[in-house]
Amino acid sequence: MITGELKNKVDKLWQMFWTGGLTNPLDVIEQITYLMFIRDLDDMDNTRKKDSLILRLAYTSIFAGKEHTKWSTLRDKPAETMYQLVQGEIFPFIKTLHTNNGSTYAKYMEDAIFKLPTPRLLEQVITTIDELYELVDKQPDRKDARGDLYEYMLSRLTTAGTNGQFRTPRHIIRMMVELLDLRPGDTICDPACGTSGFLVSAGEYLKENYLDEIFLDKDEKAHYNNNMFTGYDMDRTMLRIGAMNMMTHGIGNPHIIYKDSLSDQNLDNGKYTKILANPPFKGSLDYDIVATDLLKVAKTKKTELLFLALFLRMLKNGGRCASIVPDGVLFGSSKAHVAIREEIVENHRLEAIISMPSGVFKPYAGVSTAVIIFTKTGAGGTDDVWFYDMQSDGYSLDDKRNALDSSDIPDIVARFKNLAVEKDRERTQQSFLVPKDEIVNNGYDLSINKYKQSAYVEEVYPAPKDILVEINDLEREIAIGLRELEALIDG
């Protein structure tokens, strides 16, 4: 995460919007995203122009005839002229880029709306964005610094969405990514992608662990930039932010698509090798807008159950999923709750349930959640299911979420990757294995409290006579003290 001068500059930028009248965090991020995109277009055009000269290839600038709209020209103009250009020419220009430039980012600029209210605010923001880029360029790893910059701005999104969406903490996302053991040839999807946090983290993990395998191989690099990552969402603002988030993390052209994942418009079937998600919890849909094949698995209006059925459909055989679910999914007694748990346990391979403390999502929400991990097989395979009772995620569980010295996450990752040593663990410990038969006999209940045992430590107390002796000694000491106090008062 960014610190020091860069962080202070972002805070200053945010304050500019606040005092300028834009107080909705989504509006602020959206407007910053547009302006970063406009600046990046200038950089991209200059890079392509230089490359074409080196390779002696013809290149027509996207700014041909519109050189006055380039960021490098715009920033030197008076505030009023700058404002008129951005509002009257540049925003209409970026809306038409999709026909000439088929990238994800151009696509989601099509309905961009310019909301900065005054020329002075625009001038201040453009100057500060330039200063941010200059600071980023000085960082040892420019791409990582730029990604961290955008992540920090996203951390200012503190309001939950209307469908129960809220931003998943970055360290929880990273834990889930590590648990799935991603590989270069994977096709990865988040069907409720929001700001693309899971996809970004997946990309970072792959770069850290398979840098040469991906970027020194032409086909693998093309796969990474164009086909590896897919995200769906129904909020176009989130899609724009998510697309920019991926771009700032060096992913060229991901499939960030406007789509209702649970409806018939989502035809994905057996397409992905990995799914990472934190789907909406509080949604309740009408049956007629939900894909019929999902209702066959679990006839319900609850989105948290429908998404689990969707993940099973979207995965290839052998594909794996790590998803956050509310605790109610694990022990709910309705027919639909039991049906989806039975489907995963009996017809696929349930691997793990990681119970998380309720404070993990504060200050956004105080819900109790868990991570469920399973593999699609279509032929069963559940044996022993691993349960882990996370006590700490490395941060305090109140609204302040201050960093702590210890976290269970490294232990979770290490133990999950070596389950053989878990067989001898007692149910009184933080992690243990539960055989499938026991889960079946408990009505497919997946709550850790159903299987965890409390450890009782025998307390040894003094004999009653010894306690009475101590009480009498204390009474004598009190009496002596009172007499001394009386003597002082009388004297």
TORMAR-634965 format. One record per residue (C-alpha): x, y, z; residue in one letter. Coordinates in steps of 0.25 Angstrom, whole numbers, plus 5000, padded with zeros to 4 digits. Example, Ala and Ser with C-alpha at 12.3 -4.5 7.8 and 13.67 -1.06 7.14 Angstrom:
2
504949825031A
505549965029S
This chain:
491
500050005000M
500550144997I
501050235008T
501750365010G
501650475000E
500850394990L
499750365000K
499750505004N
499550554990K
498350454988V
497750505001D
497950654996K
497250614983L
496050554990W
495950674998Q
495950764986M
494650684981F
494050694994W
494150844996T
493850864981G
492450794983G
492650654979L
492550574992T
492050434986N
493250344986P
492750274974L
492650404966D
494050444971V
494750314967I
493950314953E
494450454950Q
495850424954I
495750304945T
495350384933Y
496450484935L
497450374937M
496950304924F
497050434916I
498550454921R
498850304918D
498350324904L
499350434902D
500450344907D
500050224899M
499950314886D
501350364888N
501950224891T
501250164878R
501850284870K
503250254875K
503050104873D
502650134858S
503850214856L
504750114861I
504050004853L
503850094841R
502450074841L
501250164837A
500450214849Y
499350314850T
499150384863S
497750364870I
497950514872F
498150554857A
497450684855G
497150694870K
498550714876E
497950824885H
497150724892T
498450644897K
498750644912W
500150704910S
499450824902T
498250834911L
498950854924R
499650974920D
498351054916K
497651154925P
496651094934A
495351144926E
495951094913T
496350954919M
494950944925Y
494250974911Q
495150874904L
494950764914V
493450784914Q
493250814900G
494250734892E
495050634900I
493850564907F
493150544894P
494450504888F
494650384898I
493250344896K
493450314881T
494850234883L
494150104884H
493950094869T
495350124866N
495950054878N
495249924883G
495949924897S
495149894909T
495450034914Y
495050114902A
493750034902K
493350074916Y
493650224913M
492450224904E
491550284914D
492550364922A
491850484928I
492750604932F
492350654946K
493450744951L
492650874954P
493650984952T
494851024944P
495751044956R
495450904962L
495750844948L
497050924948E
497450874962Q
497150734959V
497950724946I
499150784953T
499050684964T
498850564955I
500150614948D
500850624961E
500350484965L
500850424952Y
502250494954E
502350424968L
501950294963V
502950304952D
504050314963K
503650184970Q
504550064968P
503449984962D
502550084954R
501449984950K
501249934964D
501250074970A
500250114960R
499349994964G
499550024978D
499150174976L
497850124970Y
497650024981E
497750134991Y
496750224984M
495750104983L
495950084998S
495150215000R
493950144995L
493250125009T
491850115005T
491149985002A
490449964989G
488949944988T
489049794985N
489849764998G
491249784991Q
492349844998F
493849844996R
494649714999T
495849745007P
497149724999R
497749635009H
496549535009I
496549544993I
498049504993R
497849395003M
496749334994M
497649344981V
498749274988E
497849164993L
497449134978L
498849114973D
498649194960L
499449154947R
499849224934P
498849144926G
497649174935D
496349244930T
495949324942I
494549394945C
493849474955D
492349484952P
492149594961A
493449674959C
493149814964G
494449884964T
495249754959S
495949734972G
496049584971F
496449584956L
497549694959V
498049604971S
498049484962A
498849554952G
499849604962E
500049464968Y
500349404954L
501349514951K
502049484964E
502049334962N
502149314947Y
502749434941L
503649374931D
502649264927E
501649374924I
502349484918F
503449414911L
502449334903D
501749404892K
500449324893D
500449324909E
500649474909K
499449494899A
498549394907H
498949474920Y
498549614913N
497349574906N
496649444910N
497049404924M
496249494932F
494749514931T
493849604940G
492349624940Y
491549734947D
490249814946M
490749944950D
491450024938R
492150114948T
492749994955M
493149934941L
493850064937R
494650064951I
494949914950G
495449934935A
496350044940M
496849964952N
497249854943M
497949944933M
498750014944T
499249874948H
499749844934G
498649754929I
498449794914G
497049764910N
496149674920P
494749644918H
494049734927I
492649724923I
491249774926Y
490449654929K
489449604939D
490149474943S
488949404948L
488049424936S
487849354923D
488749454917Q
489949384923N
490149264915L
491549224921D
491549074923N
492848994926G
493749114922K
494649144934Y
495749074941T
495649174953K
494549254959I
494849354971L
493649434976A
492949514987N
491549514981P
490449604986P
489849544999F
488549625001K
487949614987G
486549544985S
486149524971L
484849484964D
484849344958Y
484549394944D
485849474943I
486749354948V
487349254938A
486449124939T
487649034940D
488049104953L
486649084959L
486748934956K
487948924965V
487349014976A
485949074975K
486149204982T
486149354981K
487349374989K
488549424981T
489649354990E
489049224987L
488849244972L
490249294971F
490749164976L
489949084966A
490449184955L
491949154959F
491749004957L
491149034943R
492249124939M
493449044943L
494048934935K
494148794940N
495348804949G
495148954951G
495249014965R
494449124972C
494749204985A
493649294989S
493149375001I
491849335006V
490949385018P
490949285029D
489449255027G
489849185014V
490649085023L
489549045032F
488149105027G
487048995028S
486249035016S
486048935005K
486949024995A
488049035006H
488148885008V
488048854993A
489248944989I
490048885000R
489648744996E
489948774981E
491448814985I
491648704995V
491048594987E
491348624972N
492648704973H
493748714983R
493648814995L
495048845000E
494948945011A
494149045019I
494949155026I
494049225036S
494449375037M
494149475049P
492949575047S
493949695048G
494649655035V
493749745026F
493649865036K
493449985035P
492549945022Y
491749835029A
491749745041G
491349615035V
491849475039S
492449405026T
493349295022A
494149245010V
493649125003I
494649044993I
494148934984F
494548864971T
493548834960K
493548684957T
492148644953G
492448514959A
492648544974G
493948524981G
493748594994T
494548525005D
495048595017D
494648745018V
495648845024W
495048945034F
495849065039Y
495349155050D
496049285047M
496149375059Q
497049485053S
497249545039D
498349635044G
497449755047Y
496649795059S
495149755057L
494549885061D
494250005051D
495650055052K
496349925046R
497649955052N
498849865047A
499249755057L
500549685059D
499949545057S
498949485046S
498449345044D
498549365029I
499949305027P
499549185035D
498249165027I
499049165014V
500149075019A
499248975025R
498248965013F
499448935004K
499848825013N
498548755018L
499248625021A
499748675034V
498348715038E
497848575040K
498348565054D
497748705058R
496748705070E
495448775068R
495848865079T
496948925070Q
496749045060Q
496748945048S
496348805046F
495748705036L
494348655036V
493948525028P
492848535018K
491948435025D
491848525037E
491448645029I
490348555022V
489848505035N
489748655040N
488848695028G
490048755020Y
490248855031D
491548925028L
491549015040S
492949005048I
492149015061N
491448885058K
492848805058Y
493748885067K
493948845081Q
494248935093S
495448905101A
495148915116Y
496348945125V
496148895140E
496249005150E
496848975163V
496249055175Y
496849065189P
496148985200A
494949065207P
495649065220K
496849135213D
495949235207I
495249265220L
496649285226V
497049385215E
495649465218I
495949475233N
497349525230D
496749635221L
495749675231E
496749685242R
497649775233E
496449865229I
496049875244A
497449915247I
497450015236G
496150075241L
496650095255R
497950165250E
497050255241L
496150295254E
497350325262A
497850425251L
496450495251I
496350505266D
497850555267G
